[in-house]
Amino acid sequence: MSLRSIRMGAVVACTAFGASVALAQAWPAKPIRMIIPFTPGGSTDLLARAVGARISEGVAQTVVFDNRPGANTIIAFELQARAGADGYTLLMGGFNGMVMNPIFYPKLPYDVERDLAPIALVGESPLVLVVHPSLPVRSVKELVDHARANPEKLNYQSSGNGNITHVAAELFMSMAGIRMQHIAYKGGSAGLPDLISGQVPIKFDTPITAMPFLKTAKLRALAVTSPKRLSILPDVPTLAELGYKGYAAATWFSLVTRRGTAQDVVARLNREVRRFVESPDARAQFAAQGIELASGTPEELAALVRRDRARWTEVVRKAGIVVEPI
């Protein structure tokens, strides 16, 4: 190779690098789109809009929210996977799209590691084990004893086959050595009438759904699935402290963008998420909904995805859970 060719190659490389740096430095020069995989009004939507407001304020640019529910969040994740790698499209997703979908659907139109760049964890929502008062149990021990005395006669419900409310129950049954019959509903609201009427009286539910019925004694809380007690349910023990060592189950929320986005753009977004998470007002607002705000580095989010996927893959395998293709 001639000296002239080497010099020309160096000039081209430096020019490309300079253009990339200039592009990153100019970000954001237009509104940012945030995809939300659920309908407006739910936990993910409320959290996304609060985080989006923080980002908008921090980077002095509008954040436009785009609700794309359906297909177990696959629609939203595919949109993110096809977006440009420029930091102008973000996705507030998390557990379903990054952990459970790759376990159940081998032919997804997106690949978490190939297509998505993690920005930050935003928060976690553990579950609460609730029963209808008509069930003659007031503790986890009594529930386990009742289930052993009535093998496979107790019905528990979930918000969908393969949903966190399903796999959390399967993990518990495996550790407790009991079996109950699973009744899957198409979403949490679909099963609510049967839960509060006692028709299907057991569920690992989200705190935001269960709290109104716990306050009116229409449901009874036996335990929470977090490593420590929830601030909104301080008198309800964790399963871990009741002897189920290592038990933990939670859905979580995270912010991602397209793989290949400039690192300084990802870092800037990560800083804004951290500022949101560290806000006492934001912590109090979402703690009241059973969401514990938490953050970290992009690398820590990627490690969480790998860890949770390995853990729940084993639970799904042992339970023999199969979901219908979408």
Buried (B, 14 or more C-beta within 10 A) or exposed (E): EEEEEEEEEEEEEEEEEEEEEEBBEEBBEEEBBBBBBBEEEBBBBBBBBBBBBBBBEBBEBEBEBBBBBEBBBBBBBBBBBEBEBBBBBBBBBBBBBBBBBBBBBEEBBBEBEEBBBBBBBBBBBBBBBBBBBEBEBEEBEBBBEBBEEEEEEBBBBBBBBBBBBBBBBBBBBBBBEBBBEBBBBEEBEEBBEBBBEBBBBBBBBBBBBBBEBBEEEBBBBBBBBBBEBBEBBEEBBBBBBBEBEEBBBBBBBBBBBBBEBBEEBBEBBBBBBBBBBEBEEBBEBBBEBBBBBBBBBBEBBBEBBEEBBEBBBEBBEEBEBEBEEE
